[in-house]
Amino acid sequence: MTAPVRVLLFASARTAVNSARIERKVPERGLPVRQFLDELVRDYPALRPVTEVARFVRNGEYLMGTRGRIGPGDELAIHPPYSGG
């Protein structure tokens, strides 16, 4: 059995999903990040506008847009624009 992808949600992403963290199963070979996000948006439609402007961090490293793949056991953080002090 493969480990799920952990999705960490911040600011408006958290609000859109009503949770700070969700887990999703992916195939053993993983998925392209864009496809993974499209599937998230399908299940959480309020997340769509957030994913259009957010930055993504996979396993502690910022992605260039939505390039790359998400595999079992990965962690993806969704960081929408936010400010604070």
C-alpha positions as CSV (number, residue, x, y, z in Angstrom):
1,M,0.0,0.0,0.0
2,T,1.4,3.4,-1.0
3,A,1.4,6.5,1.3
4,P,-1.0,9.2,0.3
5,V,0.0,12.7,-0.7
6,R,-0.3,15.2,2.2
7,V,-1.7,18.5,1.1
8,L,-1.1,21.5,3.4
9,L,-3.4,24.4,2.9
10,F,-2.8,28.0,4.0
11,A,-4.8,31.2,4.2
12,S,-7.6,31.3,1.5
13,A,-6.8,27.7,0.5
14,R,-7.6,26.5,4.0
15,T,-10.8,28.5,3.9
16,A,-11.8,27.1,0.5
17,V,-11.4,23.5,1.8
18,N,-12.4,24.1,5.4
19,S,-9.3,22.3,6.6
20,A,-5.6,22.9,7.1
21,R,-4.6,19.4,5.7
22,I,-6.1,16.8,3.4
23,E,-4.7,13.5,2.1
24,R,-5.1,12.2,-1.4
25,K,-4.2,8.9,-3.0
26,V,-2.2,8.9,-6.2
27,P,-1.1,6.1,-8.5
28,E,2.3,4.5,-7.7
29,R,3.8,6.3,-10.7
30,G,2.4,9.6,-9.4
31,L,0.7,12.4,-11.3
32,P,1.7,15.6,-13.0
33,V,1.2,18.5,-10.5
34,R,-1.3,20.2,-12.9
35,Q,-3.4,17.0,-13.0
36,F,-3.3,16.5,-9.3
37,L,-4.5,20.1,-8.8
38,D,-7.3,19.7,-11.3
39,E,-8.5,16.7,-9.4
40,L,-8.4,18.7,-6.1
41,V,-10.4,21.5,-7.8
42,R,-12.9,19.0,-9.0
43,D,-13.5,17.8,-5.5
44,Y,-13.2,21.3,-3.9
45,P,-14.5,23.8,-6.5
46,A,-13.9,26.8,-4.2
47,L,-10.2,26.0,-4.4
48,R,-10.0,26.9,-8.2
49,P,-9.3,30.7,-7.8
50,V,-6.7,30.0,-5.2
51,T,-4.8,27.5,-7.3
52,E,-4.7,30.0,-10.2
53,V,-2.5,32.4,-8.1
54,A,-0.9,30.2,-5.4
55,R,2.7,29.1,-5.1
56,F,3.3,25.4,-4.6
57,V,5.9,23.7,-2.4
58,R,6.6,20.0,-2.9
59,N,8.6,18.3,-0.1
60,G,10.0,21.7,1.1
61,E,11.0,23.0,-2.3
62,Y,9.2,25.7,-4.3
63,L,7.9,24.5,-7.7
64,M,8.3,26.5,-10.9
65,G,4.6,26.9,-11.6
66,T,3.0,23.5,-11.8
67,R,5.9,21.6,-13.3
68,G,6.9,18.3,-11.9
69,R,5.1,15.3,-10.5
70,I,3.4,14.4,-7.2
71,G,4.0,10.9,-6.0
72,P,3.0,8.7,-3.1
73,G,4.3,10.0,0.3
74,D,4.9,13.5,-1.1
75,E,3.8,16.7,0.7
76,L,2.4,19.6,-1.3
77,A,1.8,22.9,0.4
78,I,-0.5,25.4,-1.3
79,H,0.5,29.0,-0.5
80,P,-1.9,31.6,-1.9
81,P,-0.8,35.3,-1.8
82,Y,-1.1,36.6,1.8
83,S,0.3,39.4,3.8
84,G,0.8,40.0,7.5
85,G,3.2,41.3,9.9
